[in-house]
Amino acid sequence: MVYPDTFEGFAVHDTKKWSTVEKIEFKPKPFGPYDVDIKVEACGVCGSDVHTVTGGWEAPVLPVIVGHEIVGKVVKVGDKVTTLKVGDRAGVGAQIWSCLECEICKQGNETYCPKWVDTYNDAYPDGTRTYGGYSSHIRAHEHFAFPIPEKLNTLGVAPMLCAGITTYSPLVRNGAGPGKKVGVVGIGGLGHFAIMWAKALGCEVYVFSRSSKKKADALQLGADHFVATGEGENWNSDLKYKLDMIISTANSTKNFDFDAYAIMLKVHAKFIAVGLPEDQFQISGGTLLKNGCYIGSSHLGSRQEMIDMLNLAAEKGIESWYEAIAISKGGIKEALERCHDGDVKYRFTLSDYSKEFA
């Protein structure tokens, strides 16, 4: 590797051997006046990484280097960069670029820009491929590189760059706050953040899980109520028409009773799905008529929302529940396979980058 012309990273070459990685060199996009280079120090392992390397969502362009919960030190800044300087600690999430010129971007909705570019397995307008955070460096437009508050631990904050913002943004955009009753479906990488954010924002938090095995965790994370949906009939009977919103982090549609969740919403309240199962939910139109509820989703969050979330975490002392694994061929294999099997509580963060990338 000859920085800044080439970076180095751990790439998957075959979706049939999706947890096997080999180190490769790659050329980043040409450095621009608004770009920053970050020497990676930590990267969270996201369920999206698994969906990508397995080809579960769609076949990736190989070789693919995943990872989009990135934290490191800024080592280079473009001439027009004003938000970061060399030596700062910064994070990069799941989006690396947008046009910043269209009406959508100008309205603070850059994560919905029709031209958005994902941090990995995507391409810039000039055709340059994007490679993620299982790498020595990441090059990003300053708009998508976020200053990390001093109080936050590098390993603990990394998962917030995707899982954190994915749950924070829909909460604040839909009025989460004191007096609101918020349901969270699922306790995992996304769900554990949704519980902490909702509680930090002042909501009354209801958590739904198939069994009681995560009840103690849910309560420790801040839940006010816990419902085991698979341990009895009529589990929702006392909650019909009670909730102001539901954030669903479910990663599977198997035996998912959408009707039972929807009827717990107040009239015209929202069911917001942020988990991305590989198969489809089954929804009946008749269910939606009962309370006129809305179904939606959310893609990441704006730059301002990211900054607000990080500041809230620093103020409230919020940190992901994570397990650190040193980055290496073996470490990545373990993290991907255990993430695939749900054997994590509740995020992995790859660490010790200096040992692999001189």
Summary of the structure (lengths in Angstrom):
residues: 358
radius of gyration: 20.1
end to end distance: 9.4
largest distance: 62.6
contacts: 1260
relative contact order: 0.16
helix: 28%
strand: 27%
